[in-house]
Amino acid sequence: MSEGDNAKSMSIIVTKGTLDWAYPPFILATTAAAMDVKVSMFFTFYGLQLLKKNLDHLQISTLGNPAMEMPMMGMHMTMPNIMSAIPGVDAMCSTMMKNLIKKKGVASIPELREAAIESDVKITACQMTLDLFEMETKDLIPDINLGGAAMYMEDALKSDINLYI
């Protein structure tokens, strides 16, 4: 048996473009890559936001997230869904989350994305979604693949692990 016979692979479909939903795919991808797993990530619909050169726009959304708790004033505060209707709440919560991430020493999304690239994770942007949302590749990070569902399926059919995030 050669060394490559036991190689594992993982494909991830990335569909969410908020700050909190950006962490799971990049953490799983970089962790798997560090464990010598061949990883491919397919960014479609709102997940394409995570491939933009500038990620300053990333925010969390309090809407539809009843499990969201933030450590505040020595306790954990939950965020009722109605709060998302108040202008500025998502921006305020995003700032709080970014501060917490920095305070706890958690890698930022740009850092995790760079780690994925350095780990040879295959990153593909969905061409159909780019066309649908009239996005241009010049707004995305360089050296990514462009493809569609067939390209994703080619990777997924060979993968040991397939994740939808």
N, C-alpha and C positions, 0 to 999 in steps of 0.2 A: 504494500500500500504506500503510495507516495504521499508527501506532505500535504498536497492539495486535496487529497481524497476525503479528508476529514474537515475541510473548510466549511464554515457556516456562512449564511448570508441572510440579510434582513432588508425588507423594503418598507418604506413609510410613506403614506399619503398624508400630506400636510395641507389642511383645509382652513385652518383658523389663523387670523392675523392680529390677534390681540396679544398684549404683553404676557399675560398669564398662560395663554395657549401656545406661546412660542417656546416655552421652556421644555415641555415634555418631549417633542420630537428631537430637539437639538441635544438634550441631555442623553436620551436613549441612543441617538446616532453616535455621539462622541464616545459614550461608554462602550457601546458595541464595537466600534472601530478600535478602541484601545484594547479590546479583548480579541483582536484579529478576526472580527466578523466583517465581511464585505457588506457595506451599507449603501443603499440608494434611497434618496429622498425625492419624492415627486410633489411639487408645490402647485396647487391648483386653487381656483377661486380666491378666497380671501387670504389663503396661505401665501400667495404671491407677495403680499405686503412685507413678508419676512426676507425677501430677496432684494428689496430696494436698497440702494447704496446708503441712504440715510435712514436710520431707524428712530429718529427723534419723535416721530409721529405715533409710535406704539403706545397704546393705552390699554388699561383693563376695562372691562365692562361690568358694571354691577347688575345689569339687567339679566334676569334669568339665572342668577348665580346665588341661590339661597344658602349655599354652604360657605360663602365667602366670610371669613373672619379675619380681622386685622388686629394685631396686638397694639393696644392703645392704652395709655395711662395705667399700666400694670394689669390690664385684663384683656380679654378678647371681645371685640365689638363686632356684632354681625351687621350686615348691611341689608336692610329691607329693600326689596325690589322697587318700591315706590321712590326710593332715593334717586334712582337713575333718571327720573323725570325732572329733577332739579338741575338747572343749568350749572355746569362746572363741577358736579359731583364726581363724574368719571375722571376728569382731569385731576381733581384733588386726590382721589383714591390712587390714581396712577403715580402721582408724585410721592405719596406715602409708600407705595409698593417699591418704587425705584430707590427711595431712601432706605427702606428695610433691606432690600437686596444688597445695597452697598454696605450698610452697617454690618450685615451678617457675612460679608465676604463672598457672596454668591457671584459667580461669573455673569457678566452681562450677556444679552443676546448677541451683540456684535462679537464679543469674545468667543462665545460658544460657536457661532457661525464660522468664525475664522478657524477655530479648532477643528471643526468638521471638514473644512476645506483642506487644512494641513494634514488631516488624517485620511485623505483620499476618498472621502464620502462622495458618491456620485450625486450631484445636485441637478435636478431637472425642473425647469419652469414649463408649465402647461401652455403650449402655443395657442390653443383654442381660447383659453382664459385671457391670455394677453390680448388677443384680437377682440374678444367680447368686451373687455373693459377698456379697450383702446389704450393699453399700456405699451410703452416702448422699451425695447431691450436696453437702450442707453441709460435708462433709469435704474436698471438692475446691476447687481455686482457682476464683474466680468468672469469669464471662464466657467459659465454654467452651460448646461445642455438645454436645448429646446426640444420639446417633443409632445406627444399626445398620449392618449390612453393606451395605444398599442405599444409605445415605448415602456410605459409603466408595466403593462401586462407581461412584456418580455422579461423584465426583472422579477416581477412578482411570482411568475410561474416557476422560476428557478430558486426562489427564496425559501429558506427554512422558516422564517418568521415574517409575517405581513401585518403591519399595523396601520390603522386608520385613526388619525388624530386631527 
